[in-house]
Amino acid sequence: MSRRLWAVMATAVTIAVTTMTPSDAQMSTATTYQIWHWNIAGHGKHLGSTTNGIIQAIGGSISARNPDFVSVNEMCHNQYGAVIDYLQRIGWPQNPLNFARYERVTPADDASYCAGTGYGVAIFSRFALGPTDRFTLPQAAEDKQRKLLCAPVAARPHLRFCTTHLTYVKDSQAAQLDYVHDVIERYRAQGDTVLIAGDFNIQPHSPLLDSWYSPTVDTVNNAGNHGRYHELDDEDPICPGWGEQTTESGTPGSCGQPGKVDLVFSEADKLTGYREDSQPIGYICGANRDKACSDHRIVNAFATVTVMD
């Protein structure tokens, strides 16, 4: 069996999240992790192609930045396999047989996306991963079943990395966001440190995110917060409390920028330092390598977090 197939198959069954109180005797260690996220529009911009430059764009960026965790949204399943192959070739994962996870948001036999190969979300980790949690979010009035995908680091099981891609359907956004929030709150309650990245389809100043952002985030661009988390760009001087755009057209954002919907969160009480930047969209895809690779920017973040040993 090929190394890629083993990596694709390294997806343990969903386990229940339980609540427990960490022992006072357990120690925490602060470590800095780099998180890379991109909504690649794998069907919308590429129709499932793996030969038009998108795989090289993903792999080249990961190779240049060497993140610890990677989140990809709107990824066709065949593109997922191609990225696994690419990352194995460049020696990025520490364990080349156990570093990738994928979850479909459309039925496997739905030919309307990605030429029927499947369409979903993915995570990749420089470190070997532990058992995977897969959550189905409340259904919205659309043809996708949104998911939350999480996995711990095998050697540090109290460190969890998650990705999600929430609906654009306004009437269902609160329910999906609350579901994701409840899951990571249960992780937090059992002593876990969570890093979550994704296209939330919700902007930082939305009241829907007030229960996420820490009350210390209190600016003209983002106020009224009462949560336990920082979005890793909320101290960016470009737009304090809000951060930097992650799209380059469409819905307006804050501080004269286009919209910001690609977000990376971690618990405020676990963070000792953080920062985030988004990269302008590259025009290196398509038959002539002159087309936009996505309608979203790559987001690159750093979080220094304490993790229970």
N, C-alpha and C positions, 0 to 999 in steps of 0.2 A: 504494500500500500504506500502511496506517495506521501512525502512529508506534508504537502499541502492538504491532502485529504485528512491526514491525522489531525492537522490543526483545525480544519473545518469541523471535524467530528468531536473536538475537545470541548464539548458543551454539556456540562453536567446538568442533571435535572434540577428543577426549581426546588429550593428549600424554603421552609417557612421562616419568617423573621420573628424572633422571640424577644421579649424584653427581659433584661437582667441588669442588675446594678454592679458596675465594675468594682472589684475588690480594692480596698485602700492600699493593699500591699503591692498592687500592680503598678509598674513604672511606665512613664510615657517618654518617648524620645522625639525630638524635633528634627525633621528632615525636610529638605526642599525638593519639590517635585515640579516638573514641567508638564503642562497639559496642552495638547494641540487639538483643536476642533475645527471641522469644516463640514458644512452642508454642500455636497458636491453637485446636487441636482443631477444625479446619475442617470435618471431617465429623461428629465425635462431638457437638459442641455446635451446629453450624450446618447440617449436611446439605448443605454446598456453597453456602449462601445468600450472596449479595453485597448483599442489601437489608435485612438485619435488624440492622444497626449494626456488624458486625464490621469492614467495610472502613473505616468512619468511625473506629472505635476504633484501628485500626492507623495509618491516615493521620494522625489527630489527634495521636497520641503521637509519631510521627516528626516531624510539623511542629513540635510544641512543643519537642522535645529536639534536633532537628537532628543526629542521629548521622552518622557517616561510613560505617558499615557496618551492615547489617540482616540478621539471620538469622531465618527463619521455618520452623517445623516443623509438620507435619500441615496443610499448605495444599492446598486443592483448586486445580486448574489454572485454573478460571474465577475464583477469588479472586485468584490470582496476576495474571491479566490486569487485574482491577479495581484492584488495588493499583498496578500500573504506570500505569494511567490517572490515578489519584489523585495519585501522586507527580509525574507529568509536569505535571498542572494546577497544582500548588503550586510548581513550579520547583525541586524538591529536587535532582534529579541535575544534575551539570555537563554531562553528555552524555545527553540524553533518549532517544537511540536505542541506547545501549550501557551499561546499568547494572544489568541484571537477568538472573538465571540460575535455572533450575528443573530439578529432576530427579524423575521419578516413582519411587515405591516400590511402586506397584501397576500391573498391566497397563492400558494405555490403554483397553481395551474392558471393564474390570471395572466392571459397573454397581452393585456392592455398596457402592462408595464414591463420594461426591460426585456422585451421579446420573450416574455414568459419565464425568465430566469429567477424572478423574485425581486422584491424591493423592500428595503428595510434600513435598520440602524446597525452599527457595528462599533466594537471597541477593540483596540489593540494595545498591548502592554509590553514594555521592555522586559518586565518581570513575568515569571510564570504565574498563572492565574489559578484561583481556587474555584469551588463550586459556584455555578452561575444561578442568579435569581432573575426570572423573567416574569414581568408583570404586564397584564393587559389592562389598559386604561379604559375608563368609561367611554362608550361608543358615541361618536359625533355623527352628524348627518353628512357623511362622506363615504367614499369607497375604501377607506383605509381603517385598519384597526390599530390605533396607536399603542406603543409599547414603552416600557421602561426596562432597560437592560443593565444589570449590575454584577460585578464580580470582585471578590477580594484578591489581594496579592497573596499567593500561597504561603510565602515566608513571613508575611505580616497580615494575618487574617483580620485584624481590626482596621485595616486600611481598605476601603472599598472605592472602586471607580465605577461610575454610572454614566449612561447616555440616555437621552430621550428626545423625541421630536413631537411636540404637542400640536394639536389641531389649530387650524386657522378659523374654524367655525366659532363665532363669538359666543353662541349660547352654550357651548360645551367647554370653553377654555377654563372656567373656574373649577368645574368638576375634575377635569384632568389634572390641573395644577394642584388642587387640594389632594388628589390621590398620590401624586408624586411626593408632595410635601409630607404626607402621613408616613410614607415608606421611609424616607430618609430620617424623619424624626424617630421612628422606631429603631433604625440603625444607631442613631445618636444615643438613644436611651440605653442601648446595650454596650455603650462604650466605644463604638466604631467612629472612625474619622472618615467622612464621605467627601469625595470630589465628584461633582456632577456637572457635565457639560451637555449642551444641546441647543437646538433651535426651539426656543420656547414659544415662538410666534406671539410673544408678549414683550412689550418694551419696559425698561426699568422704572419709568415713572407711572406705570399702570397701578391703580389701587389694588389690582389682583396680586401684586407682588409685595404689598405692604407687610404681609405676614411672613415674608421671607427675609427681607432686608433688616439688618440690625437697626435699632433706633439711633445708633451713632451715625448712621447715614441720614443726614438731615440738611438738605440744601434746597435752593430754589428749584433745582432740577429733579429732586427726588426726596419728598418729605412724607411725614405721617407713618413711618415704618415702626414695626413692633415685633420683628422676627429675630432669628438666631443666626443669620447667615450674612456673609459678604459675597457679593459678586466681585470677582477679582479685578474688575476695572473701575470700582466705585470711588477710587481715590485719584483717578486720572485728571490732571489739571485741564485737559481739553474740555471737560464738562463734568465738574465735581459732583459726585453722587450718582452720576449717570454713565459716564465713560465715553467710549469712542464707537462710532458707527460700525456695523458689521454688514451693511448692505450699501449699495451705491446708487440706488434709485428707488422709486416707489414711495411708500409711506414715510412722511417726514418724522424725524426724531426730535432731539433737543439740541440746544446750542447751535442752531443753524445746520445741523447734520441730517443726513438720511437716517433711516431706521436702524435700531440696534435690537436684534431679536436672538442672537447667538450669545448665550450666557454661560459662565462658569462659576459655580457656587461652592463654598465650603463653610463650615461652622466657624462663627466669629470667635468662639472661645478656644478653638484649636489652632487658629491662625496667629503666627507671630510676625508674618510679613507676606506681602503679595503684590503682584502687578500683572498687567495684561495689556496686550496690544493686538490690533487687527491689521492685517496686511492687505494692501490694495489688490483687487482681483487681477489675476494674470490673464493675459490674452495670448496663450500659448497652446490652445487646443483647437480641434477641428481639422479638417482635411489639409488645410494649408498652415496649421499652427498659428492662426491669427484671430481665433475666436475666444470669447470669454470662457474660462473654464467653469464658472459658476455664476449665479446671481448673488452669492454670499462671499464674504471675505473669510480667509483663514484667521482663526483666533489662536493666539499663542499666549499662554499664561504661566505664571510661576506662583506656587504657594508653599510657604514654609509652615508646616503643620506639625502638631504633636500627635503621635500615634501610640496607643497603648501597646506595650510589648507583650 
